[in-house]
Structures are given as C-alpha cells and as structure tokens.
C-alpha cells in the first residue's frame, strides 16, 4: 500500500513539473469557454529558473476583445493596440522570484464563432533570456490554448 502511495505522489509531483509553464485559463481554471461570452481569464506564470522573471508579454489571439485588466501590485502594464483601438499585446514588468508564480487576470469578450484561441506568452528572465511559450517547439514550449464553442 505504501508503495502505491509513493508512486502516486511521485507521479503527481512529476506532472506538476511537466505542466509548469505559462498558461491562460478561465478564472475557474477551464481551457474552454463559450462563443461571444464575456470571460475573465487568468495568465499563470511560474518562474522555472533559479533567477527572477522580469517581464511577461501576452499576444492576444485574433477575435478576442480585451475589456479590462485587474491591477497587479508590483507590476507595470503596457499595451499595444491596433488601428481599431483593440489590444493586441500586453506586457507586465515586475519581479517573479525563483520558486514563485504570478497570476494576471483580465476580462475579455470571446470571438463570435467557434475557434481555438492560441495564447502566445514570452517570459523574460533577469539575465535577458526569453522563453517563448508560442508553439515554436510544441513539445518543449507549448502555447496555451482555449477552445471556444
């Protein structure tokens, strides 16, 4: 019995490390949402190195309309917009130390048709290195996805 418990604990620990990357989910933790719904999303960013994360850039998928951001103490936020005034990128600058994570909340309206949203996240560390969670290498650095149906 103890052997099974140890094995299950090891598997859970391994999965938590394997899944530790920047992800966008609904406020309730889901990877799916409803067509044209107003949704609160959360971007979860763990620091996976022995140095601090200093910036997080999120590229907003086409069809998503950002409506507001939750204030994140200790971080400054800048946005890029397109000609129509829609937010296309947001960057938070601050410090997420080793063995820490941060959650950035924002409200948005989903696209008017079924789709898969691909959230590209670029995580900058204090040494200037950038980890691109953008599906450039899906096995190593997957982009977060949300199914809208």
Secondary structure, DSSP 4 states (H G I P E B T S, - for coil): -HHHHHHHHHHHHHHHHHT-S-EEEETTS-SEE-TT-EEEEEEEEE--SSS-EEEEEEEPPTT-EEEEE---TT-EEEEEE-TTS-EEEEEEEEEE-TT-EEEEEEEEE--SS-EEEEEEEEEEETTS-EEEESSTTTTTSPPEEEEE-
